[in-house]
Amino acid sequence: MTYDHFFSGALARLHEERRYRVFADLERIAGRFPHAIWHSPDGSRPAVIWCSNDYLGMGQHPKVIGAMIETAARMGAVSIMAPITFGC
């Protein structure tokens, strides 16, 4: 059984209802908080981002970056979403 027809219909309804969510393609610039580049359908342009969990800019603090690098080197890096999504 294929679900292509079911999913294409569901996606079409979301588009018709204007509820289809598209995430902005944002490129943060290290050392330039809160400035970023928005890669929009009309081309790239500067953006200022205040609506994130990093509104204080600590994600770009040298000590935070250093701790992340040290931890990744020691323990590796992995996406956390797979265990959450699949109940592992």
C-alpha positions as CSV (number, residue, x, y, z in Angstrom):
1,M,0.0,0.0,0.0
2,T,1.4,3.4,-0.9
3,Y,0.5,6.5,1.0
4,D,1.5,9.0,-1.7
5,H,-2.1,10.0,-2.5
6,F,-3.0,10.4,1.2
7,F,0.1,12.6,1.9
8,S,-0.2,14.7,-1.3
9,G,-3.8,15.4,-0.4
10,A,-3.0,16.4,3.2
11,L,-0.2,18.7,2.0
12,A,-2.5,20.3,-0.6
13,R,-5.0,21.0,2.1
14,L,-2.4,22.6,4.3
15,H,-1.3,24.8,1.4
16,E,-4.9,25.8,0.6
17,E,-5.6,26.7,4.3
18,R,-2.3,28.6,4.4
19,R,-1.1,26.5,7.3
20,Y,1.9,24.9,5.5
21,R,4.9,26.0,7.5
22,V,8.1,27.0,5.8
23,F,11.1,27.7,7.9
24,A,13.3,30.7,7.2
25,D,16.7,29.8,5.8
26,L,18.9,31.8,8.3
27,E,22.7,31.8,8.4
28,R,24.0,33.0,11.7
29,I,27.3,34.8,11.6
30,A,29.7,33.9,14.5
31,G,30.8,37.0,16.4
32,R,28.1,39.2,14.9
33,F,25.1,38.4,17.2
34,P,22.2,39.1,16.6
35,H,23.0,39.7,12.9
36,A,22.4,36.9,10.3
37,I,21.8,36.4,6.6
38,W,18.3,35.4,5.5
39,H,18.4,33.3,2.3
40,S,14.9,34.3,1.1
41,P,13.2,33.2,-2.2
42,D,14.1,36.7,-3.5
43,G,17.8,36.4,-2.6
44,S,20.0,36.8,0.4
45,R,19.7,39.8,2.7
46,P,20.8,40.9,6.2
47,A,18.5,40.1,9.1
48,V,18.5,40.7,12.9
49,I,17.3,37.7,15.0
50,W,15.9,38.3,18.4
51,C,13.4,35.4,18.5
52,S,15.6,32.4,19.4
53,N,16.7,30.6,22.6
54,D,20.0,32.4,22.2
55,Y,18.6,35.9,22.7
56,L,21.5,36.8,25.0
57,G,24.1,35.7,22.5
58,M,25.7,33.2,24.8
59,G,25.8,30.6,22.0
60,Q,28.7,32.7,20.5
61,H,30.6,33.4,23.7
62,P,34.2,32.0,23.4
63,K,33.9,30.0,26.7
64,V,30.6,28.4,25.5
65,I,32.1,27.5,22.1
66,G,35.2,26.2,23.8
67,A,33.2,24.0,26.1
68,M,31.2,22.7,23.1
69,I,34.3,21.8,21.2
70,E,35.9,20.1,24.2
71,T,32.8,18.1,24.9
72,A,32.3,17.1,21.2
73,A,36.0,16.0,21.0
74,R,35.6,13.9,24.2
75,M,32.1,12.4,23.7
76,G,31.3,12.9,20.0
77,A,28.3,14.7,18.5
78,V,24.9,13.3,17.7
79,S,21.4,14.6,17.0
80,I,19.1,14.4,20.0
81,M,15.9,14.3,17.9
82,A,16.3,10.7,16.7
83,P,15.9,9.2,20.3
84,I,13.1,11.6,21.1
85,T,11.2,11.0,17.9
86,F,11.6,7.2,17.9
87,G,11.4,6.6,21.7
88,C,14.9,5.2,22.0
